[in-house]
């Protein structure tokens, strides 16, 4: 997530040479990712959607973001 990013609320994920952008609310994915890695990212999104939206609001207000736990 970047402070100067555009709406809608989304985050970026990188896996090796692959990169995707995921809309937090609709869960629409832009870009290519290996299927196994994509499943893990979508599982993480499902677990932390509220936290991601809170961080998006913090970023818009130029406040420090809260850490979100990784998928274990």
N, C-alpha and C positions, 0 to 999 in steps of 0.2 A: 504494500500500500504506500502511496506517495502523497505528500502534502499538497502538491500542486496538480493533482490528478482531476480528471473530469468526471461528471456524473454519467451514468448511474453508479451507485456504490459497487465497487469491485476490488479484486486483488489480483496480483500477478504471481505466478508460480513458475519456477525454472527447474528442469530436470535434465542435466547434461546439456545437450544442444537444443533441447525442446523448451518452448516457453508458451504458456497459456495465460489468458485473462479470464476470470470467472466473475460473472455478475452475482453478487451476494444474494439478492432477493430472488431472482428467477433461476439461478444456478445454470444459466447459459454459459457455455464454454466457447471461447474464441481461441483458435490455435490448435496445435497437435501435441499430443502427449502419449507415451506408451499406456496401454489400457490398464495395466496393474497400478502404475503411478497415478493415473487419473482417478481410479477407484479410491485410492488412499486419500487423495486431495478432496474428493467429494465427501468421503466419510468425515474428514476433518472439518469441512465446511458445515456439514450437518450438525456436528457436535458443538461448533463454536459460532453459529450464525449470529446470535445476539451480541456476542463479544466483537465480532467483526463489524457489525453495524455501529456499535458504540465507538469503536476505533475510527470508523469512517467519519462519524460526527466530530470526534476529537480532532481529526486531521483537518476537516473543513474549518474548525475554529482555531487552527494552528496551535493546538495543545499537544503535549506529549502523548504518545500512544501507549496503551497498556499492553503488556506482554500476554501472548496467548500460548497456552501449552501446546507442544507438538503432539502429533499422533503417536501413541505408544503401541 
